[in-house]
Amino acid sequence: MRLPDDSRYDSELMPEIDGKIAHVSDTALMIAACRAHEHELEDAFVHDPFASRLAGDRGVAILGALPYSNVLRLGIAIRTRFVDELLLDTLATHSIATVLSVGCGLDTRPWRLDLSPDLRWIEIDFADVLDYKDGLMSGERSRCRRERLTVDLNDAAQRRSMYEAAGSTSAIMITEGLLLYLPAPTVDALATEAPAHSGIAHWISDITTAAFSKVLGGGADTMQPIRHVQAPDALKGEQILEVLQRHGWKTSAMRSYITDVDFVMDRVRRAMGGATPPRRPYPPNDPTGVHLFVQGQ
């Protein structure tokens, strides 16, 4: 499926499809639609041959109904590439037995990345999300030992089942695009409990500060379309970073959305008719990007 270009890409193309985000799990369809669009580009930063299938018409409609959808598509492509890079680098340099993909949504890394067949990959999300994915991916063979686990992260007992599944062997946790939706106490609990009750000593997560979002959106609230599915006490990116640091998580490696995106500039210039994009006044040393956190170093 080739998604429409920017000039035609809006929800009016599919008026019979509901393009509203009613539940946080609907954002998984939207993110898959971003990856599907990226996969079709000649200069794609990420290739995901399964994304179109998983996004479906509703994912396309949800994405098309959002303001700044072109910016979101580019941002998700960059984030996906950065998570891929940090994960593969970490797996290559550390003896990690298990990956916990928490709030995995419609992520397809177990199928599309070059992974060891001995690697355990535990996908964690709502049952409906995992069932939907399993139905559409049933004919595909994952490249690692994929498992699934239904967990409500706001429930302490269910979080314990996640740590028990990870076990005491070396593990890495991924929370891509997740923490900004969760209640503040849940983020705090994950930061505290994961290393205490399992072998999780590495953690990949994205951080987007309020200052970065404000500059990127020209002063507009770029998070407004998803505010209603965030927890009332959801944390801003800089607050999430402070929580993780307070519980001993330190940034071991990082891909910055500000300083590590030179590879994006050719595409941006083409979109602007060859013009050089203006430099945005991002705050110095802004931590926005994808972080590899380590515990106890």
Buried (B, 14 or more C-beta within 10 A) or exposed (E): BEBEEEEEBBBEBBEEBBBEBEEBBBBBBBBBBBBBBBBEBEEBBBEBEBBBBBBBBBBBBBBBBBEBBBEBBBBBBBBBBBBBBBBBEBBEEEEBBBBBBBBBBBBBBBBBBEBEEEBBBBBBBBEEBBEBBEEBBEEBEBBBBBBBBBBEBEEEEBBBBBBEBBBEEBBBBBBBBBBBBBBBEBBBBBBBBBBEBBBBBBBBBBBBBBBBBBBBBEEEEBBEBBEEBBBEEBBBBBBBBEBBEEBBBEBBBBBBBBEBBEEBEEBEEEEEEEEEEEEEEBEEEBBBBBBBBBBEE
